[in-house]
Amino acid sequence: MITQIEKAKEGIITAEMNIVAKNEKVDVEWLRNEIALGRIVIPKNKNHDFPAAAIGNGLRTKVNANMGTSEKHCHFEEELEKMKVAVQYGADAIMDLSTGGDLHIILQRILKESSVMVGTVPIYGVATRLLAEGKKIKELDPEDLFREIEIQAKMGVDFMTLHCGITKVSLSFLENDKRVCGIVSRGGALLKRWMKENGKENPLYEQYDRVLDICKQYDVTISLGDGLRPGAGADATDRAQVAELLVLGELVDRARDKGVQVMVEGPGHMPLDQIEANMKLMKRLCSEAPFYVLGPLVTDSAPGYDHIVGAIGGTVAAIHGADFLCYVTPAEHLCLPDVKDVKEGVIASRIAAHAADLVNNVAGARQRDLTISKARYDLDWETMFTNSIDPELARKRKMESESSEEDHCTMCGNLCAVKNDKSM
């Protein structure tokens, strides 16, 4: 399999590159060069048929929506509905994080029905089946993990979160610098436990070339997981986080040399004043790889409103280099999100992404705002609705108000500043 990055390095413009260039309104030769350098990736498995999209430098900030069954709440049809809602409201990617039910059947259905890129975390499936058999994490066989990566690659998964940067060395920094919240990454916690109880190195790091061989065969983009990301504001930018990032930088270079597309996952909880420095540090250490962040969540004190908290952090992160925002829903830290939570999470992250794209002057972003601004002055409600991030809600609020049939809204009525200004 000749991958997108290999073709780009050879000067070949692929059909996927042409689609992306057209949708992003960028020059296709510039795009090809950025892919060759690894600053842009097109996560598209050769076995997954959907319209190609790209993540990275100079492009529209993308949004991912997590979903999936759990041990406590396993209703697959509900998860499919969440996927449809997420895509309807603008998610650019879906991650299937299922840990309940027949995981391969669930993933197969999602891949079949998703019109956007699909990501997974393979270790979840291996650990779920292990525990279902009444076994302990210590008994996890690395061969089962590699087998799962290959199975999912064959099925058509476009990008995989692989926690390759948790090593004996990076964990030593965690042990020597006490955290408030320890490890909050499920994959990170599982690997740490396996490593400690077996006295062995992380197999994903130790056999990284094997991971690359599998991913290259299907053009799977590796999303290097941040297993030691901070899970509390007090833990942000600590030694363990940076130690793992140093390893990830090494792994980015090795992936590119092997012809595998790669992006890097970033911090979760982080005070606002640390975000800019973290984005720049990541870009420097990881050779400008696309950066995928969860939030970041700028305060720990707003359970039930973490979609807003994450949107605040996501805007700042994207202004300073993040390319891919993983949505946060109002259910974060509390429960499995429902369909309404998914919609609110996607919308919040899309607002964050667009706000950053305005600052970064991404193609089309400012024109969209200008169109709405002109429509507001013209009291052209339909144009306002059409160009809104959530047209459905904007139209509903206006139409359900007392001024549904009038050109002004109920806030100002006939004192409308625009109407009075235009009449002069």
NURO-866255 format. One record per atom (N, C-alpha, C): x, y, z; residue in one letter. Coordinates in steps of 0.2 Angstrom, whole numbers, plus 2048, in hexadecimal, padded with zeros to 3 digits. Atoms other than C-alpha are relative to their C-alpha. Example, Ala and Ser with C-alpha at 12.3 -4.5 7.8 and 13.67 -1.06 7.14 Angstrom:
<vextors>
8047FA800a/83E7EA827a/804806800a/7FC7FA7FFs/8447FB824s/7FC805803s/
</vextors>
This chain:
<vextors>
8047FA800m/800800800m/804806800m/7FD7FA800i/8078117FBi/7FB805803i/8057FC7FCt/80081D808t/8008077FDt/8007F9802q/7FB82F806q/806804801q/7FA7FC7FFi/80B83680Di/8057FE7FCi/7FB802805e/81682B802e/7FE8037F9e/8027FD806k/80C8317F3k/8028077FFk/7FE7F8800a/80E8437F8a/807801800a/7F87FF800k/8218417FBk/8027FE7F8k/7FE801807e/82283A7E9e/7FD8057FBe/8037FB804g/8188497E2g/7FA7FE7FDg/807803803i/80883F7DEi/7FA804804i/8067FD7FDi/7F88487E1i/7FA7FB7FFi/805805800t/7EB83C7E6t/7F88037FFt/8077FE800a/7D883C7E4a/7FD803806a/8027FD7FAe/7D683F7F6e/803807801e/7FD7F9800m/7E284E7F5m/7FC8057FCm/8047FB804n/7D78567E8n/7FA801803n/8077FF7FCi/7C78537F2i/801805806i/7FF7FC7FBv/7CF85B801v/8028077FEv/7FE7F9803a/7D786A7F7a/7F98047FEa/8067FC802k/7C686E7F0k/7FB802806k/8057FE7FBn/7BC86D800n/803805805n/7FD7FB7FBe/7C987780Ae/8028067FCe/7FE7FA804k/7CC8847FCk/807801800k/7F87FF800v/7DF8817FCv/8037FD7F9v/7FD803806d/7EB87E7EEd/8027F9801d/7FF8087FFv/7ED86B7EBv/8087FF800v/7F9802800e/80086C7E8e/803802807e/7FE7FE7F9w/8028767F9w/7FE7FA805w/8038067FCl/7F7868801l/8057FA7FFl/7FC806800r/80285A7FAr/806801803r/7F97FF7FDn/812862800n/7FF800808n/8018007F9e/80A864812e/7FF7F9802e/8018077FEi/805852812i/8077FC800i/7F9803801a/81784D80Ca/804801806a/7FC7FD7FAl/81E85781Bl/7FD7FD806l/8048037FAg/81184E827g/7FD806804g/8047FB7FCr/80985F82Cr/7F97FF7FFr/807801802i/7F9859824i/7FF7F87FFi/802808801v/7F1847825v/7F98007FDv/806801803i/7E384081Bi/7FE7F9803i/8028077FDp/7DC832827p/7FB7FC7FCp/805804805k/7D482681Ak/8037F97FFk/7FE807801n/7D681381Bn/7FE7FE7F9n/801802807k/7D780B80Ak/7FA7FC800k/806804800n/7C8800810n/7FA804802n/8057FC7FEh/7BD80F815h/7FE8057FBh/8037FB805d/7B2818808d/7FC805803d/8037FA7FEf/7AE82980Cf/8048067FDf/7FD7FA803p/7B283B806p/806802805p/7FA7FE7FDa/7C483F80Ba/800806803a/7FF7FA7FCa/7C884C818a/807800803a/7F97FF7FDa/7D885381Fa/800804806a/7FF7FD7FAi/7DF85982Fi/807803800i/7FA7FD7FFg/7ED865832g/8018077FEg/7FE7F9801n/7F687582En/7FD8047FBn/8037FB805g/7ED883826g/7F97FE7FEg/807802802l/7DC879824l/7FB802806l/8057FF7FBr/7CC87B82Dr/8017FB806r/7FF8047FAt/7CD87583Ft/7FA7FB800t/805805800k/7C4864840k/7FE7FE807k/8038027FAv/7B985D84Dv/7FE7F8800v/801807800n/7B884B853n/7FA7FF806n/8058027FBa/7A984385Da/8017F9802a/7FF8077FEn/7AC834868n/7F97FD802n/8068047FEm/79E82786Bm/8027F9801m/7FF8077FFg/79C81586Fg/7FD7FD806g/8038037FBt/79480987At/8057FF806t/7FC8017FAs/79A80688Cs/7FD7F9804s/8028067FCe/7997F7898e/7F9801804e/8067FF7FCk/78B8008A2k/7FA8027FCk/8067FD804h/781807893h/8027FE7F9h/7FE803806c/7827FC884c/7F98007FBc/806800804h/774802877h/8038027F9h/7FD7FF806f/77C801866f/7FC8057FBf/8047FC805e/76E80985Ce/800807802e/8007F97FDe/76F818868e/8078037FDe/7F97FD802e/78281A863e/8008017F9e/8007FF807l/77E819851l/7FC8077FFl/8047FA800e/771827854e/805806801e/7FB7FB7FEk/77F83185Ck/8058027FBk/7FC7FF806m/78A82F84Dm/7FD8047FBm/8047FC806k/77D835841k/7FF807802k/8007F97FEv/77A84484Cv/806804800v/7FA7FD800a/78C84884Ea/8028027F9a/7FE7FE807v/78F84883Bv/7FB8057FEv/8047FB802q/77F852838q/801807803q/7FE7F97FEy/785860843y/8078027FFy/7FA7FE802g/79686083Cg/8067FD802g/7FA8037FEa/7A2854843a/8047FD7FAa/7FC802805d/7B0850838d/8037F9800d/7FD8077FEa/7B583F840a/7FC7FD806a/8048047FBi/7AD83284Bi/8067FB803i/7FC8057FDm/7B7828858m/7FB7FB804m/8048057FDd/7AF81785Dd/8047FE806d/7FD8027FAl/7B481486Fl/7FC7FB804l/8058057FDs/7A8806872s/8047FB805s/7FD8057FCt/7AC7FA881t/7FA7FC803t/8058047FEg/79B7F1882g/7FD7FD7FAg/803804806g/7937E4876g/8057FD7FCg/7FB803805d/79B7DC867d/8038067FCd/7FC7FA802l/7A87E9863l/8028007F9l/7FE800807h/7AD7E3852h/7F98017FBh/8077FF804i/79A7E384Ci/7FF807800i/8017F97FFi/7987F4853i/8048057FCi/7FC7FC804l/7A77FB84Bl/7FF7FF7F8l/801801807q/7A37F383Aq/7FA8047FEq/8057FC802r/7927FC83Ar/801807800r/7FE7F9800i/79980C83Fi/8048027F9i/7FC7FF806l/7A680B831l/7FB8007F9l/805801806k/798806824k/7FC806800k/8047FB800e/78D814829e/803807801e/7FD7FA7FFs/79982282Ds/8028037F9s/7FE7FC806s/79B83081Fs/807804802s/7F97FC7FEv/7AB837829v/8057FB802v/7FB8047FDm/7BB83082Fm/7FE7FD806m/8028037FAv/7BA82383Dv/8077FE803v/7FA8017FCg/7C782184Bg/7FE7FB805g/8018047FAt/7C9814859t/806800805t/7FA8017FBv/7D480F868v/8007F9801v/800807800p/7D87FD865p/8017FC807p/7FF8037F9i/7DE7F9877i/7F97FF804i/8068017FCy/7CC7FC87Dy/7FD7F97FEy/803806802g/7C67ED873g/8037FA803g/7FC8057FDv/7D47E2879v/7FE7FF808v/8018007F9a/7D17E788Ba/7F97FE802a/8078017FEt/7BE7E688Bt/7FF7F87FFt/801807801r/7BF7D4884r/8047FC806r/7FC8037FBl/7CD7CF891l/7FC800807l/8048007F9l/7C27D58A0l/7FA7FC7FFl/806804800a/7B37CD899a/8017F8801a/7FE8077FFe/7BC7BC89Ae/8027FF807e/7FE8007F9g/7C07C08ACg/807800802g/7F9800800k/7D27C38A9k/802807803k/7FD7FA7FEk/7DD7D18B0k/8048037FAk/7FC7FC805i/7E67DF8A6i/8077FD7FFi/7FA803800k/7F67D78ABk/8017FA7FAk/800806804e/7F17C88A0e/7FF8027F8e/8017FD807l/7EF7D3890l/8067FD7FCl/7FB802804d/7F97CB882d/8018057FAd/7FE7FB805p/8027D8877p/7FE7FD7F9p/801803807e/7FF7CC868e/7F88027FEe/8077FE801d/7EC7CF86Bd/7FF8077FEd/8007F9802l/7EF7E286Al/8028017F9l/7FE7FF808f/7F87E1859f/7FB7FD7FCf/805803804r/7EB7D5853r/7FA8057FFr/8067FC801e/7DD7E1857e/8028067FCe/7FE7FA804i/7E77F084Fi/7FF7FE7F9i/800803807e/7E87E583Fe/7F97FF7FEe/808801801i/7D57E0840i/7FD8067FEi/8047F9800q/7CF7F2842q/8038037F9q/7FD7FD806a/7DB7F7834a/7FD7FD7F9a/803804805k/7D47EA828k/7F98027FFk/8077FF800m/7C27EF82Dm/7FF8077FDm/8007FA803g/7C6801827g/801806804g/7FF7FA7FBv/7CA80C836v/8058057FDv/7FB7FB803d/7D281C830d/805803805d/7FB7FE7FBf/7DB821840f/8007FD806f/8008037F9m/7E0819850m/804803805m/7FC7FE7FAt/7E581F861t/8047FB803t/7FC8057FDl/7F4816866l/805803805l/7FC7FC7FAh/7FD81A877h/8077FD800h/7FA803800c/80E816871c/805804804c/7FC7FC7FCg/81682487Bg/8017FF807g/7FF8027F9i/81481C88Ci/8057FB800i/7FA8057FFt/825814890t/802800807t/7FE8017F9k/82E80F89Fk/803807802k/7FC7FA7FEv/83882089Ev/7FA805801v/8057FB7FFs/82882B89Cs/7FC7FF806s/8048027FAl/81F8228AAl/805802806l/7FC7FF7FAs/82E8258B5s/800808802s/8017F97FEf/82B8388B4f/7F9801803f/8068007FDl/8198358B9l/8017FE807l/7FF8037FAe/81F82B8C8e/804805805e/7FC7FC7FDn/82B8398CDn/7FD807801n/8037F9800d/81F8488CBd/7F87FE802d/8068027FEk/80F8448D5k/7FA8047FDk/8067FC803r/7FE8498CCr/7FA800805r/8078007FCv/7ED84D8D3v/7FC7FB7FDv/805805803c/7E48428C6c/8047FA7FDc/7FD805803g/7F18368C1g/7FF7FF7F8g/801801807i/7EE82E8B0i/7F87FF7FFi/8087FF801v/7DC8328A9v/7FF7FD7F9v/801804806s/7DF829898s/7FF7F9801s/8018077FFr/7D7818897r/8057FC7FDr/7FA804803g/7E481188Bg/806801804g/7FA7FF7FCg/7F2819895g/8007FD806g/8008047FAa/7EC8128A5a/8017F97FFa/800807801l/7EA80189El/8077FE7FEl/7F9802802l/7FC801896l/804801806l/7FC7FF7FAk/8038088A6k/8007FA805k/8018057FBr/7FB7FA8B1r/8047F97FDr/7FD806803w/8017EC8A4w/807801801w/7F87FF7FFm/8137F38A4m/8027FF807m/7FE8017F9k/8147F48B7k/7FF7F9802k/8018077FEe/80D7E38BAe/8047FB7FDe/7FC805804n/8177DA8ADn/807802800n/7F97FD800g/8277E58AFg/8038007F9g/7FD800807k/8287E789Ck/7FE8077FDk/8017FA803e/8297F5890e/7F98007FCe/8067FF804n/8197FC886n/8017FC7F9n/7FF803807p/8177F0877p/7FF8047FAp/8017FB806l/8117FE86Cl/8068047FFl/7FA7FC801y/82180786Fy/8067FB7FEy/7FB805801e/82C7F886Fe/8007FD7F9e/801803807q/8257F185Fq/7FC8057FBq/8037FA804y/820802857y/8017FF7F8y/7FF802807d/8277FC846d/7FB7FC7FEd/805805802r/81A7EE846r/7F98047FFr/8067FC801v/80C7FB849v/8008047FAv/7FF7FC806l/81380683Bl/7FE7FB7FAl/801805806d/8137F682Fd/7F87FF7FFd/808801801i/8007F3833i/7FD8067FDi/8037FA802c/7FB805831c/8028027F9c/7FE7FE807k/805808821k/7FC7FB7FBk/804805805q/7FC7F8819q/7F98037FEq/8077FE802y/7EB80181Ay/800807800y/8007F9800d/7F081381Bd/7FC803806d/8037FE7FAv/7EA81582Dv/804805803v/7FC7FB7FDt/7EF825835t/8017FF807t/7FF8017F9i/7F7823846i/7FE806804i/8017FA7FCs/7F082F853s/8047FE807s/7FC8027FAl/7FE82E861l/7FD802806l/8047FF7FAg/7F482D871g/804803805g/7FD7FC7FAd/7F8839880d/7FE7FC806d/8028047FAg/7F782B88Dg/802804807g/7FE7FC7FAl/7FF83789Al/7FE807800l/8027F9800r/7F5846896r/7FD802807r/8027FE7F9p/7F08518A5p/7F87FF800p/8088017FFg/7DE84D8ACg/7FE805805g/8027FB7FCa/7DE85C8B7a/8048067FFa/7FD7FA802g/7E386E8B5g/807800804g/7FA8007FCa/7F086C8C3a/8067FB7FDa/7FB805803d/7F985E8B9d/8038027FAd/7FE7FE807a/7FB8688A9a/8078017FFa/7F97FE802t/80C8698A1t/8057FD805t/7FC8037FBd/81485D8AEd/8057FC7FCd/7FB804803r/8238528ABr/7FE7FA7FCr/802806804a/81A8438A6a/7FD8027F9a/8037FE806q/81084C899q/8058027FBq/7FB7FE805v/81F854891v/8057FA7FEv/7FC806801a/829843893a/7FD7FC7FAa/803804806e/81C83A888e/8008047FAe/7FF7FC806l/81C84887Cl/8068007FCl/7FA801803l/82E846879l/8017FA7FCl/800806803v/82C834875v/7FB8007F9v/805800806l/81D838869l/8048047FAl/7FD7FD805g/828844860g/8057FB7FCg/7FC805803e/83483685Ce/7FC7FB7FCe/804804803l/82682B857l/7FD8037F9l/8037FC806v/81F83884Bv/8057FF7FAv/7FB800806d/830838841d/8007F97FEd/7FF807802r/831825841r/7FA7FE7FBr/806801804a/81F82483Aa/8018037F9a/7FF7FC806r/82283182Cr/8057FC7FCr/7FB803804d/832828827d/7FE7F97FDd/803806803k/828818825k/7FB8007FBk/8057FF804g/81B82081Bg/7F97FF803g/8078017FCv/80D820828v/7FE807802v/8037FA7FEq/80282F82Bq/800800808q/8008007F9v/80383583Dv/7FE807803v/8027FA7FCm/7FB842849m/8017FF807m/7FF8017F9v/7FD84585Bv/7FB803805v/8057FE7FCe/7F1846869e/803804806e/7FE7FB7FCg/7F2854876g/7FC800807g/8037FF7F9p/7ED85A888p/7F9800800p/8078007FEg/7DC858890g/7FF806804g/8017FA7FBh/7DC86489Fh/806804800h/7FA7FB801m/7E687489Em/7FE807801m/8017F97FFp/7E58868A5p/8018037FAp/8007FC807l/7E2892897l/8078037FFl/7F97FC802d/7F389B899d/8057FB7FEd/7FB804802q/7FC88B896q/7FF7FD7F9q/802803807i/7F3886885i/8058027FBi/7FC7FD806e/7FD891879e/8077FC800e/7F98027FFa/80E88B880a/8007F87FEa/801808802n/80887887Fn/8007FF7F9n/801801807m/80387A86Dm/8068017FDm/7FA7FF803k/813881868k/8057FB802k/7FC8057FEl/81D875872l/7FF7F97FCl/802806804m/81486686Am/8028017F9m/7FE7FF807k/81686D858k/8088007FFk/7F8800801r/82986F85Br/8037F9802r/7FD8077FFl/82C85E863l/7FE7FB7FCl/803805805c/821855857c/8008027F9c/7FF7FF807s/82785C847s/7FA8037FCs/8067FD803e/817866843e/7FB7FB7FEe/805804802a/80C857843a/7F9803802a/8077FE7FEp/7F985A844p/7FF7FE807p/8018017F9f/7F485C856f/7F87FF802f/8078027FFy/7E485485Dy/7FF801808y/8007FF7F9v/7DE85B86Ev/7F97FE802v/8068017FDl/7D085687Al/7FE807804l/8017F97FCg/7C986887Fg/8058057FDg/7FE8027F9p/7D586D887p/7FA803804p/8057FE7FBl/7CA86F896l/803805805l/7FC7FA7FDv/7CF88089Ev/7FE801808v/8028007F9t/7C687D8AFt/7FE7F9802t/8038077FEd/7C286D8B9d/7F9801804d/8067FE7FBs/7B38768C2s/7F98007FDs/8077FF804a/7A58758B5a/7FD7F97FEa/803806803p/79E8638B4p/7F98027FEp/8067FF803g/78F8638A9g/8008067FBg/7FF7FA805y/79687289Fy/8077FF7FDy/7F9801803d/7A686A899d/8018017F9d/8007FE807h/7A186D887h/8028077FFh/7FE7F9800i/7A387F88Ai/807801802i/7F98007FDv/7B387D894v/8057FE7FAv/7FC802805g/7BA873886g/8008047FAg/8007FC806a/7B587F878a/804806802a/7FB7FA7FFi/7BE88D881i/8077FE7FFi/7F9802801g/7CE883882g/8017FE7F9g/7FF802807g/7CB87C870g/8028067FCg/7FF7FB804t/7CA88D869t/808803801t/7F97FD7FFv/7DB893871v/8057FB7FDv/7FC805803a/7E388286Ca/8018017F9a/800800807a/7DE88385Aa/8038077FDa/7FC7FA802i/7E4895859i/807800800i/7F98017FFh/7F589085Eh/8037F97FEh/7FD806804g/7F7880854g/7FC7F9800g/804806801a/7EA872858a/7FC8007FAa/804801806d/7E286B849d/7FA7FC800d/805805800f/7D685F84Ff/7FD800807f/8038007F9l/7CA86185El/7FB7FA801l/8058057FEc/7C2853867c/7FB803804c/8057FD7FCy/7B185886Dy/8007FE807y/8028017F9v/7AC85987Fv/7F9801801v/8077FF7FFt/79A857884t/7FE802807t/8027FE7F9p/79085D893p/8007FA805p/8008067FCa/79184B899a/8077FE803a/7F98017FEe/7A484B89Be/8017FF807e/7FF8017F9h/7AA8448ACh/7FA7FE804h/8068027FCl/79883F8B0l/7FD7FA7FEl/804806802c/7908328A5c/8027FF7F8c/800801807l/78F82B893l/7FC8057FDl/8047FB803p/789839888p/7FA7FD7FCp/805802804d/778838880d/8008047FAd/8017FD807v/77283E86Fv/801808801v/8007F87FFk/76F850875k/807802802k/7F97FE7FFd/78085087Dd/8058007FAd/7FC800806v/78884B86Dv/7FF8067FCv/8017FA804k/780859864k/803806803k/7FD7FA7FCe/785866871e/8078007FFe/7F8800800g/797860871g/8028017F9g/7FD7FF807v/79986085Ev/7FF8087FFv/8017F9801i/79187285Di/805804804i/7FB7FD7FCa/79C87886Ba/8078007FDa/7F9801803s/7AC871863s/8008047F9s/8007FC806r/7A7878852r/800807800r/7FF7F97FFi/7A5889859i/807802802i/7F97FF7FEa/7B6888861a/8047FF7FAa/7FC800806a/7BD882850a/8008067FCa/8017FB805h/7B588F846h/803807803h/7FE7FA7FDa/7BA89D852a/8088007FFa/7F9801801a/7CC897851a/8028017F8a/7FF7FF807d/7CB89683Ed/8008077FDd/8007F9802l/7C68A883Dl/806804802l/7F97FD7FEv/7D68AD846v/8057FE7FBv/7FB803805n/7E08A283Bn/7FF8017F9n/8027FF807n/7D88A882Bn/8007FA7FCn/801806804v/7D4897825v/7FB8027FBv/8047FE806a/7CC898814a/7F87FF801a/8078007FFg/7B989C815g/7FD802807g/8027FF7F9a/7B889F828a/7FD807800a/8027F97FFr/7B78B2827r/7FA8017FBr/8057FE805q/7AC8B2818q/7F97FD803q/8068037FCr/79F8A7822r/7FD806805r/8027FB7FBd/79F8B4830d/7FD8077FCd/8027FA804l/79E8C3823l/7F97FF7FDl/807801803t/78F8BB81Bt/7FA801805t/8067FF7FBi/7858BA82Bi/800807802i/8007F97FEs/78B8CB830s/7FC8057FBs/8047FC805k/7848D3820k/7F97FE800k/8078027FFa/7748C8822a/7FD803806a/8037FD7FAr/7718CF833r/7FF8087FFr/8017F9801y/7738E182Dy/7FA8017FBy/806800805d/7668DD81Fd/7FA7FD803d/8058037FDl/75B8D482Bl/7FE7FA7FCl/802806804d/75C8C5820d/8017FA804d/7FF8067FBw/7588B782Cw/8017FA7FDw/7FF806803e/7588A9820e/8087FF7FEe/7F9801801t/76A8AC81Bt/8047FF806t/7FD8017FAm/76F8AE82Dm/7FF7F8802m/8018077FEf/76789D831f/8047FB7FCf/7FC805804t/76F894822t/807800801t/7F87FF7FFn/78189A826n/8017FF808n/7FF8017F9s/77F896839s/8037F9801s/7FD8067FEi/789888841i/7FA7FB802i/8068047FFd/778881847d/7FA8047FDd/8067FC803p/76B88883Bp/7F97FE803p/8078027FEe/75D87D842e/7FE804807e/8027FC7FAl/75E885853l/7FF8077FFl/8017F8801a/76089784Da/7F98017FDa/8067FF803r/751895842r/7FA7FF805r/8058017FBk/74788D850k/7FF805805k/8007FB7FBr/74B89A85Dr/7FC8077FDr/8047FA803k/7458A8851k/7F97FF7FEk/807802802m/73689F84Am/7FB7FF806m/8048017FAe/73089B85Ce/7FF806804e/8017FA7FCs/7318AD862s/7FA8047FEs/8067FC802e/7238BA862e/8018047FAe/7FF7FC806s/72C8C3853s/8017FB7FAs/7FF805805s/72C8B3848s/7FF8037F9s/8027FD807e/7248BD83Ae/8028077FFe/7FD7F9801e/72D8CD83Ce/8078007FFe/7F8800802d/73E8D3836d/804801806d/7FC7FF7FBh/7448D7847h/7FF7FA805h/8018057FBc/7468CC857c/7FD802806c/8037FE7FAt/73E8CC868t/805804805t/7FB7FD7FCm/74E8D3870m/7FF807800m/8007F8801c/74C8E5869c/7F98027FDc/8077FD803g/73B8E5860g/8028057FBg/7FF7FA804n/7398F5857n/805805802n/7FA7FC7FEl/7488FC860l/8067FD7FDl/7FA804804c/7538F1855c/8058057FDc/7FB7FB802a/7638FB853a/8018007F8a/7FF801807v/7658F4841v/7FB8047FCv/8057FD804k/7548FA83Bk/800807801k/8007F97FFn/75690B843n/8068037FDn/7FA7FE804d/76890D83Cd/7FE8017F9d/801800807k/76290982Bk/7FB8057FEk/8057FC802s/75391482Bs/803808800s/7FE7F97FFm/75E92482Em/8038027F9m/
</vextors>
